[in-house]
Amino acid sequence: MTWYFDHLKRLKDSRKSGRLAIEISIVLVIKIILLWLLWALCFSHPIAKDARQLAVTRMIFNHSN
């Protein structure tokens, strides 16, 4: 466990922690944007219950309308 603290101290002394924080922040922002896009494309416009039932019925019976 002491090697972990030694590593953290060396990381702090080497000024790489700032770069690491920037990289983590960039990755988190990209993930948030991708999750928002996924929500916007798939979940932001829910289908009415009647339309869902009609779509399921169409798939089950393989009707075109």
C-alpha atoms as an extended CHARMM CRD file, in Angstrom:
* protein
*
        65  EXT
         1         1  MET       CA              0.0000000000        0.0000000000        0.0000000000  PROA      1               0.0000000000
         2         2  THR       CA              2.9110000000        2.3460000000        0.5870000000  PROA      2               0.0000000000
         3         3  TRP       CA              3.9300000000        1.9950000000       -3.0560000000  PROA      3               0.0000000000
         4         4  TYR       CA              0.5830000000        3.5480000000       -3.9570000000  PROA      4               0.0000000000
         5         5  PHE       CA              1.2260000000        6.6160000000       -1.8170000000  PROA      5               0.0000000000
         6         6  ASP       CA              4.7580000000        6.8570000000       -3.1780000000  PROA      6               0.0000000000
         7         7  HSD       CA              3.3640000000        6.7380000000       -6.6980000000  PROA      7               0.0000000000
         8         8  LEU       CA              0.8470000000        9.4890000000       -5.8900000000  PROA      8               0.0000000000
         9         9  LYS       CA              3.5850000000       11.6450000000       -4.4180000000  PROA      9               0.0000000000
        10        10  ARG       CA              5.7820000000       11.1620000000       -7.5070000000  PROA      10              0.0000000000
        11        11  LEU       CA              2.8170000000       11.9410000000       -9.7500000000  PROA      11              0.0000000000
        12        12  LYS       CA              2.1300000000       15.1350000000       -7.8180000000  PROA      12              0.0000000000
        13        13  ASP       CA              5.7780000000       16.1600000000       -7.9600000000  PROA      13              0.0000000000
        14        14  SER       CA              6.0520000000       15.5030000000      -11.6930000000  PROA      14              0.0000000000
        15        15  ARG       CA              3.1150000000       17.8000000000      -12.6050000000  PROA      15              0.0000000000
        16        16  LYS       CA              1.4610000000       15.0350000000      -14.6120000000  PROA      16              0.0000000000
        17        17  SER       CA             -1.6080000000       15.1660000000      -12.3850000000  PROA      17              0.0000000000
        18        18  GLY       CA             -2.8290000000       18.3010000000      -14.1820000000  PROA      18              0.0000000000
        19        19  ARG       CA             -2.6160000000       16.5740000000      -17.5330000000  PROA      19              0.0000000000
        20        20  LEU       CA             -4.3580000000       13.5120000000      -16.1190000000  PROA      20              0.0000000000
        21        21  ALA       CA             -7.1850000000       15.6710000000      -14.7780000000  PROA      21              0.0000000000
        22        22  ILE       CA             -7.5870000000       17.3230000000      -18.1820000000  PROA      22              0.0000000000
        23        23  GLU       CA             -7.6690000000       13.9510000000      -19.9640000000  PROA      23              0.0000000000
        24        24  ILE       CA            -10.2390000000       12.5640000000      -17.5280000000  PROA      24              0.0000000000
        25        25  SER       CA            -12.3590000000       15.7020000000      -17.9150000000  PROA      25              0.0000000000
        26        26  ILE       CA            -12.2620000000       15.4450000000      -21.7070000000  PROA      26              0.0000000000
        27        27  VAL       CA            -13.2830000000       11.7820000000      -21.6110000000  PROA      27              0.0000000000
        28        28  LEU       CA            -16.1570000000       12.5500000000      -19.2320000000  PROA      28              0.0000000000
        29        29  VAL       CA            -17.4160000000       15.3960000000      -21.4150000000  PROA      29              0.0000000000
        30        30  ILE       CA            -17.3050000000       13.1440000000      -24.4850000000  PROA      30              0.0000000000
        31        31  LYS       CA            -19.2290000000       10.4330000000      -22.6190000000  PROA      31              0.0000000000
        32        32  ILE       CA            -21.8700000000       12.9320000000      -21.4940000000  PROA      32              0.0000000000
        33        33  ILE       CA            -22.2970000000       14.1760000000      -25.0630000000  PROA      33              0.0000000000
        34        34  LEU       CA            -22.6170000000       10.6210000000      -26.4000000000  PROA      34              0.0000000000
        35        35  LEU       CA            -25.1680000000        9.6940000000      -23.7260000000  PROA      35              0.0000000000
        36        36  TRP       CA            -27.1710000000       12.8320000000      -24.5380000000  PROA      36              0.0000000000
        37        37  LEU       CA            -27.1160000000       11.9690000000      -28.2580000000  PROA      37              0.0000000000
        38        38  LEU       CA            -28.2620000000        8.4170000000      -27.5020000000  PROA      38              0.0000000000
        39        39  TRP       CA            -31.1140000000        9.7500000000      -25.3960000000  PROA      39              0.0000000000
        40        40  ALA       CA            -32.0680000000       12.3120000000      -28.0370000000  PROA      40              0.0000000000
        41        41  LEU       CA            -32.1220000000        9.7450000000      -30.8290000000  PROA      41              0.0000000000
        42        42  CYS       CA            -33.7950000000        6.8590000000      -29.0060000000  PROA      42              0.0000000000
        43        43  PHE       CA            -35.7420000000        8.0380000000      -25.9760000000  PROA      43              0.0000000000
        44        44  SER       CA            -36.7570000000       11.6900000000      -26.3190000000  PROA      44              0.0000000000
        45        45  HSD       CA            -39.8910000000       11.0560000000      -28.4090000000  PROA      45              0.0000000000
        46        46  PRO       CA            -41.8690000000        8.2520000000      -26.8140000000  PROA      46              0.0000000000
        47        47  ILE       CA            -44.4830000000        6.4750000000      -28.8890000000  PROA      47              0.0000000000
        48        48  ALA       CA            -48.1020000000        6.6000000000      -27.7830000000  PROA      48              0.0000000000
        49        49  LYS       CA            -49.4400000000        3.4280000000      -26.1840000000  PROA      49              0.0000000000
        50        50  ASP       CA            -51.8870000000        2.7630000000      -29.0270000000  PROA      50              0.0000000000
        51        51  ALA       CA            -49.1140000000        3.0820000000      -31.6080000000  PROA      51              0.0000000000
        52        52  ARG       CA            -46.9170000000        0.6770000000      -29.6550000000  PROA      52              0.0000000000
        53        53  GLN       CA            -49.7000000000       -1.8810000000      -29.4980000000  PROA      53              0.0000000000
        54        54  LEU       CA            -50.3220000000       -1.5170000000      -33.2210000000  PROA      54              0.0000000000
        55        55  ALA       CA            -46.6180000000       -1.9310000000      -33.9940000000  PROA      55              0.0000000000
        56        56  VAL       CA            -46.3570000000       -5.0640000000      -31.8470000000  PROA      56              0.0000000000
        57        57  THR       CA            -49.5010000000       -6.4930000000      -33.4130000000  PROA      57              0.0000000000
        58        58  ARG       CA            -48.0690000000       -5.8040000000      -36.8820000000  PROA      58              0.0000000000
        59        59  MET       CA            -44.8430000000       -7.5730000000      -36.0150000000  PROA      59              0.0000000000
        60        60  ILE       CA            -46.6440000000      -10.5690000000      -34.5510000000  PROA      60              0.0000000000
        61        61  PHE       CA            -49.0670000000      -11.0190000000      -37.4180000000  PROA      61              0.0000000000
        62        62  ASN       CA            -46.6460000000       -9.6690000000      -40.0700000000  PROA      62              0.0000000000
        63        63  HSD       CA            -49.1850000000       -7.2230000000      -41.5190000000  PROA      63              0.0000000000
        64        64  SER       CA            -48.0930000000       -4.2070000000      -43.5480000000  PROA      64              0.0000000000
        65        65  ASN       CA            -50.6830000000       -1.7390000000      -42.1540000000  PROA      65              0.0000000000
